Amino acid sequence: MFRRRSDLPLDKDALSRFLPWLIAFMVFLSALSLAGMMVLRAAVAKWDTGLNATITVQIPPAADAKEDERRLNETLSLLASRPGVARYETLTKDSLLKLLEPWIGEAGQAGDLPLPLLIDVTVERGAAMDVKQLARELSARVPGASVDDHRVWLSQLVRLVTMVEALAWTVLGLIALATIGTVVFTTRTGLAIHREAIEVLHLIGAQDAYIARQFAARALGLGLRGGFLGLLLAVPAIAGIGYLAAETGAALVPRPDLSLFQGVLFVMLPFAVAGLAMVTARATVLRSLKRQM
């Protein structure tokens, strides 16, 4: 019902048989790049929410329990008087052993390890806290204590993700250029193959736009076929990566959990590539026929 009448035997072109596979490969790479950008952006937002407003205070273990208690009280007193501190919580020994279990195993449950005291501190949003000054004051009261500012390495991680995202956009741009070049080459080859038939159409009154529409319709059909094939190949690949990420069990490993809107974007990807192929084919035919006049 949607098939246009064609006066050119474009379906018999041998080169057109390879175009859907090339477009499928390009859509496959585009889908992987797009999924990577979405997952990294979501992961950065998650890390920013969970870590950007927290710092960790570490107190090395002392020789006896009374000294540990004194050091802890000194640290908590300093944190309580510090502006910008929303809350602080001391991690229990069981919590520390649970965090260390992936590295030390069940042997760490013996409880005879010299574990430091860790205090999880939440900073108020927008508070201008001088972490270096806090570390100096804490070292003066509790020798050996240190302050770990998560915002330092988080900002470095955000810069790295931004660079990766820019690289992914570059890959998408190169894929678009490769798609355009492939369609241009295929269309020009088709013009050369059907040159005599095109001249006959011109003699009976056919306009360049009429001929261009036939090439554009052919490119649209091939683009849709190859686009959905590439998307069909990309879905299990993305699902497999998500499964492997879930199997790691690491909280910081980003997982490709895409929203409904992002899923719609993936469905629209073959239509976008097919539209690009159609526009490219039409422009190529019009320009080539204009030069022949």
C-alpha positions in Angstrom: 0.0 0.0 0.0 2.9 2.3 0.8 5.0 1.3 -2.1 5.6 4.0 -4.7 5.5 3.2 -8.4 9.0 3.0 -9.8 10.1 3.3 -13.4 13.6 2.3 -12.6 14.6 -1.3 -11.7 16.4 -0.2 -8.5 15.6 -3.5 -6.7 17.9 -5.3 -9.0 21.0 -3.3 -8.2 23.7 -5.5 -6.7 25.2 -2.6 -4.6 21.8 -1.9 -2.9 22.0 -5.4 -1.4 25.0 -4.4 0.7 23.5 -1.0 1.9 21.2 -2.5 4.5 24.0 -4.4 6.1 26.2 -1.3 6.2 23.4 0.7 7.8 22.7 -2.1 10.2 26.4 -2.0 11.4 26.3 1.8 11.7 23.0 1.7 13.7 24.5 -1.0 15.9 27.5 1.2 16.8 25.2 4.2 17.2 23.0 2.3 19.6 26.0 1.2 21.7 27.4 4.7 21.8 24.0 6.2 22.7 23.4 3.7 25.4 26.9 4.3 26.8 26.3 8.1 27.0 22.9 7.6 28.7 24.2 5.2 31.2 27.3 7.3 32.1 25.1 10.4 32.5 22.8 8.6 34.8 25.7 7.1 36.8 27.2 10.6 37.2 23.9 11.9 38.5 23.7 9.0 40.9 27.2 9.5 42.2 26.7 13.2 42.5 23.6 12.6 44.7 25.2 10.1 46.9 28.8 11.3 47.3 29.0 15.0 46.5 27.7 16.1 49.9 29.7 13.6 52.0 33.2 13.4 53.5 34.8 10.6 55.6 36.8 11.1 58.7 39.3 8.3 59.5 40.8 7.9 63.0 43.7 5.3 63.2 43.3 2.7 66.0 45.0 3.4 69.4 46.7 1.1 71.9 43.7 0.8 74.2 39.9 1.3 74.1 40.0 4.4 76.3 42.3 6.3 73.9 40.0 5.3 71.0 37.0 6.7 72.9 38.9 9.9 73.7 39.9 10.4 70.0 36.4 9.7 68.9 34.9 12.2 71.4 37.4 14.9 70.3 36.5 14.3 66.6 32.7 14.3 67.2 33.0 17.5 69.3 34.9 19.2 66.5 32.3 18.1 63.9 29.4 19.2 66.1 30.9 22.7 66.3 31.7 22.9 62.6 29.2 25.0 60.5 27.9 23.3 57.4 27.8 19.8 58.9 24.3 18.4 58.5 24.9 15.0 60.2 27.6 12.6 61.2 27.5 8.9 61.9 30.2 6.5 63.3 30.4 3.2 61.5 30.3 0.2 63.7 33.0 -2.5 63.6 30.5 -5.0 62.1 29.8 -2.5 59.3 33.5 -2.2 58.6 34.0 -5.9 58.6 31.1 -6.3 56.1 32.7 -3.7 53.8 36.0 -5.5 54.0 34.5 -9.0 53.5 35.1 -9.0 49.7 38.8 -8.6 50.3 39.6 -10.4 53.6 36.8 -13.0 53.4 35.2 -14.7 56.4 38.6 -14.7 58.3 38.0 -11.0 59.0 35.0 -12.0 61.3 37.4 -13.0 64.0 37.4 -9.4 65.2 41.1 -9.1 66.0 42.0 -6.8 63.2 43.2 -3.3 64.0 40.4 -1.4 62.3 40.3 2.4 62.2 37.3 4.4 63.3 35.3 5.8 60.3 32.8 8.7 60.6 30.5 9.4 57.7 29.8 13.1 57.5 27.1 14.7 55.5 27.7 18.3 54.4 24.8 20.7 53.9 24.0 21.4 50.2 25.5 24.7 49.2 27.7 25.0 52.4 31.2 26.4 51.7 33.1 24.0 53.9 36.9 24.3 53.9 37.9 20.6 54.1 41.6 21.4 54.3 41.1 23.6 57.4 38.9 20.9 59.0 41.7 18.4 58.4 44.3 20.7 60.0 42.2 21.3 63.1 41.4 17.6 63.4 45.1 16.7 63.1 45.9 19.1 65.8 43.4 17.5 68.2 43.7 13.9 67.0 47.2 13.1 65.6 47.0 10.7 62.6 43.4 11.5 61.8 42.6 12.3 58.1 39.7 13.6 56.1 38.7 12.1 52.8 36.8 14.6 50.5 34.8 12.6 48.0 34.2 15.7 45.9 37.8 15.7 44.8 37.8 12.4 43.0 34.2 12.8 42.0 35.1 16.0 40.1 37.9 14.1 38.3 35.5 11.3 37.5 33.0 13.7 36.1 35.7 15.2 33.8 36.6 11.7 32.6 33.0 10.9 31.9 32.6 14.2 30.1 35.6 13.3 27.8 34.1 9.9 27.2 30.7 11.5 26.3 32.4 13.9 23.9 34.2 10.9 22.3 30.8 9.1 22.0 29.3 12.2 20.2 32.3 12.2 17.9 31.7 8.6 17.1 28.1 9.3 16.3 29.1 12.2 14.0 31.6 9.9 12.2 28.9 7.3 11.8 26.6 9.8 10.3 29.3 10.9 7.9 30.0 7.3 7.0 26.3 6.7 6.4 26.1 9.8 4.1 29.2 8.8 2.2 27.8 5.2 1.7 24.5 6.5 0.4 26.2 9.0 -1.9 28.4 6.3 -3.4 25.5 3.8 -3.8 23.2 6.5 -5.3 25.8 7.7 -7.8 26.5 4.1 -8.8 22.8 3.6 -9.4 22.6 6.7 -11.5 25.5 5.4 -13.6 23.8 1.9 -14.0 20.4 3.4 -15.0 21.7 6.3 -17.0 20.0 5.2 -20.2 16.7 4.6 -18.5 17.0 8.1 -16.9 17.6 9.7 -20.3 14.5 8.0 -21.6 12.4 9.3 -18.7 13.7 12.8 -19.4 12.7 12.5 -23.0 9.1 11.6 -22.1 8.9 14.6 -19.8 10.0 13.3 -16.4 11.5 15.9 -14.0 14.6 15.5 -11.9 12.5 15.6 -8.8 10.4 12.6 -10.0 13.6 10.6 -10.5 15.1 11.8 -7.2 11.9 10.6 -5.4 12.4 7.1 -6.7 16.0 6.9 -5.4 14.9 8.5 -2.1 12.1 6.0 -1.6 14.6 3.2 -2.3 17.1 4.6 0.2 14.3 5.0 2.8 13.3 1.4 2.5 16.8 0.1 2.6 17.6 2.4 5.5 14.6 1.2 7.6 15.5 -2.4 6.8 19.1 -2.0 7.9 18.2 0.3 10.8 15.9 -2.2 12.5 18.3 -5.0 11.8 21.1 -3.1 13.6 18.7 -2.2 16.5 17.8 -5.9 16.7 21.4 -6.8 17.1 22.1 -4.0 19.6 19.4 -4.9 22.0 20.9 -8.3 23.1 24.3 -6.7 23.2 23.2 -4.0 25.6 21.2 -6.5 27.7 24.3 -8.7 27.9 26.4 -5.8 29.2 23.7 -5.0 31.7 23.6 -8.6 32.9 27.4 -8.6 33.4 27.3 -5.3 35.2 24.6 -6.6 37.6 26.6 -9.8 38.2 29.5 -7.8 39.5 27.5 -6.6 42.5 29.4 -3.3 42.7 27.4 -0.3 43.6 29.5 2.1 41.5 29.4 0.0 38.3 26.9 1.7 36.0 24.1 -0.5 34.6 22.2 0.2 31.4 18.8 0.7 33.0 17.1 2.9 30.4 13.9 4.8 30.9 10.8 4.7 28.7 11.8 8.0 27.0 15.3 6.6 26.3 13.8 3.4 24.9 11.7 5.6 22.5 14.9 7.3 21.4 16.3 3.9 20.5 13.2 3.0 18.5 13.5 6.3 16.6 17.1 5.6 15.7 16.4 3.5 12.6 13.9 6.1 11.4 16.5 8.9 11.9 19.1 6.9 9.9 16.6 6.0 7.2 15.5 9.7 6.9 19.2 10.7 6.6 19.7 8.2 3.8 16.5 9.4 2.0 17.5 13.0 2.2 21.1 12.2 1.1 19.9 10.1 -1.8 17.5 12.8 -3.0 20.1 15.6 -2.8 22.7 13.4 -4.6 20.4 12.7 -7.5 19.3 16.3 -7.9 22.9 17.5 -7.8 24.1 14.9 -10.2 21.3 15.4 -12.7 21.8 19.2 -12.6 25.5 18.8 -13.5 24.6 16.6 -16.4 22.3 19.2 -18.0 
